Amino acid sequence: MSSRNNNHYYLCFFLGLLLFLSLCAEVRAAPLACDPNNGLTRTLLFCRANLPIRVRVQDLIRRLTLQEKVKLLVNNAAPVPRLGLGGYEWWSEALHGVSNVGPGTKFQGAFPAATSFPQVITTAASFNASLWEAIGQVVSDEARAMYNGGTAGLTYWSPNVNIFRDPRWGRGQETPGEDPTLVAQYASSYVRGLQGMYNKNRLKVAACCKHYTAYDLDNWNGVDRFHFNAKVSKQDLEDTYNVPFKSCVQQGRVASVMCSYNQVNGKPTCADTDLLKNTIRGQWRLNGYIVSDCDSVGVLYDDQHYTRTPEEAAAMTIKAGLDLDCGPFLAVHTEAAVGKGLLTEADVNQALTNTFTVQMRLGMFDGPAQPFGHLGPKDVCSPAHQDLALQAARQGIVLLQNRARSLPLSAARHRNIAVIGPNADATVTMIGNYAGVACGYTSPLQGISRYAKTVHQAGCIGVACNNNQQFGAAIAAAAHADATVLVMGLDQSIEAEFRDRTSVLLPGHQQELISQVARASRGPTILVLMCGGPVDVTFAKNDPKISAILWVGYPGQAGGTAIADIIFGTHNPGGKLPNTWYPQEYVAKIAMTDLAMRANPSHGYPGRTYRFYRGPVVFPFGFGLSYTRFTQSLAQAPNKAMVPLANQFTSSNISSMNLNALRVLHTKCDNTPSLSLHIDVKNEGKVDGTHTVLVYSTPPDVIKSPEKHLIAFKRVHVGAGSTQRVRMNIHVCTHLSRADEFGIRRIPIGQHTLHIGDDLKHDLSLHVDIGQ
């Protein structure tokens, strides 16, 4: 080796060593508090990790002045140098991957990106609870790694678990769909994945379920979320809007709940004692903190004019149960509120107790020794994590139509593919909103190019598709191709936060482009819809020239690979729609501002979601096709359930009870055994596939219950020609109880009907009786 080569070798070695050392340095962030190198705090009680968290929190609060306390009530909490307490940014997001939407996370240095999973509405379509938890585990791995590197926090204001009530809502893409059972299961599964279950009083990261409650309107026909008063019945609150939040707290053990901008029945949610202190913390027993949506406290004063003074707004929210303000309002006005006697310092202490407790459960006061301290750059965008993003995209894609089994395409016969549409070469569009920087992208065009030779024509300038000037080239491409794939739909310019739709039709000239291309196409025409909210594609459903329709939502960084894998049959689609797809006529006659779920024929109100709407649909909730055929049969099912009464009820006072619908509180629910339901799923086709068993309940009509309500679901993989047995446990109090008009949960007594999917041959009757 020459001297020059030696010098070059040593230079490369030295630079590599510097890079390695810099990466190692980046993954050792300074502790928030209790640095062992700080002699001022080494002996303080709140820094002793072996003491109970309650004792440590009380010791820390005792040492703070009121002026210091109020600056800790906001998302960008100020440092307290005399106690060795660094500043902390509470606001980070992890809706479907670590995001840089909140100021608490930065993509830089050794962490330029993070795994971007499909948008929530797509992942929900998998109906796969184990997948949701696995995604949460990966996201929290990457979040912890970035925290260790000093580029992220540990408090993530995700997931969004609002009910996707109206198809026009711009943020519906962030949610798991329209059904309370589905959304509740997603909420608890994802939260468990994020927070970890390694220690019941310790947290891997702290999740937050938002936006509580009845928040599902952003900006529609001149009504915005800052001024909207959601008028909601007690029945709808209990059996629809609050269901996912209750599941978050009680089943997911979430560390935080976020109150919303809107009012509910005339009260701002962040100032409603009944909603916050009495329900979240009282009834549901939240072990954590309550945070406002960003500037919500300022909004209730400045926009809603709910209080006369800012001090009253600060006092009212903290006394109602708010612990943390996303925004500066509480830091500015709380001290004056205490000075005017509107609030006590003890009230402030209680709020800080809740936030400090969560930070200590995260280990942020334990110095540099962290249970996940080994995680670093190698654990972000790892091959395994990116493969899970691909699996999630595949599982969430829904096959809506497949005329004459035109899908899957054959790589041998369909060698030249025309890939057309404004989303055909989409990258960033695929990850939806509240996303970060993806590890990389595979667009639909790139994915299809791995199977066949492609010709790409956008056909439209953007999804708005304001003119038809590019139609000619797209039509010509389809006329000469063996098959045509149209990738159409929406993006964040059409549906997004603070951007609701007024129509569910495809924008601009998209429908015209689809129809003209299909008419000219020499081979099969596949319509791929990339969108979060439902669209009315009745025209395509009825067009014999359109061979197949796929809905892919926003499928994440690996979306193009997943789309191509399904189009060419490498993967068999198994997703189910988490929302009803309505015709345009439905939304034309129903206001987004009407939150009533139940139909009211006397007023011409059709009701909302599959549970209460009985009119025509484009595609129903739970719909999805496969490349194989599944049949279901009941192997074991109960025909009777006995509900024991609580001890205080005897033959002498039982006559005073409503025996048609028993209050859950009047029963021994914990002593009521679960009912076992065994269903055999047979794959009668020639290809392996997955099938989701959906179990619905129709109770006796005694308390205006939904005619049909999802109570359980399970996804199962079944090999070609094989049978798999699915076991489900139905709990009477959990699955069969319903809310009455006063919001009281009751168990209807009498004949319940359980529907197994949409196959009416497998309905069964279940009689619920009272036992003593």
TALINWO-V563925 format. One record per helix or strand of 3 or more residues. SS is the DSSP state (H for helix, E for strand). FROM is the first residue (numbers start at 0). LEN is the number of residues. If there is no record, write none. Layout:
ss->SS from->FROM len->LEN
ss->SS from->FROM len->LEN
This chain:
ss->H from->2 len->24
ss->H from->44 len->3
ss->H from->52 len->11
ss->H from->65 len->5
ss->H from->80 len->3
ss->H from->119 len->5
ss->H from->128 len->20
ss->H from->171 len->3
ss->H from->179 len->16
ss->E from->208 len->4
ss->H from->233 len->8
ss->H from->242 len->8
ss->E from->255 len->4
ss->H from->268 len->3
ss->H from->273 len->10
ss->E from->288 len->4
ss->H from->295 len->7
ss->H from->309 len->11
ss->H from->328 len->11
ss->H from->344 len->17
ss->H from->376 len->3
ss->H from->382 len->14
ss->E from->397 len->5
ss->H from->402 len->3
ss->E from->415 len->5
ss->H from->427 len->4
ss->H from->443 len->6
ss->E from->452 len->5
ss->H from->470 len->10
ss->E from->482 len->7
ss->H from->509 len->11
ss->E from->523 len->7
ss->H from->537 len->4
ss->E from->547 len->4
ss->H from->558 len->9
ss->H from->583 len->5
ss->H from->600 len->3
ss->H from->608 len->4
ss->E from->616 len->3
ss->E from->629 len->7
ss->E from->639 len->6
ss->H from->653 len->3
ss->E from->660 len->3
ss->H from->663 len->3
ss->H from->668 len->3
ss->E from->674 len->9
ss->E from->688 len->10
ss->E from->708 len->10
ss->E from->722 len->8
ss->H from->731 len->4
ss->E from->736 len->3
ss->E from->744 len->4
ss->E from->749 len->7
ss->H from->759 len->3
ss->E from->763 len->8
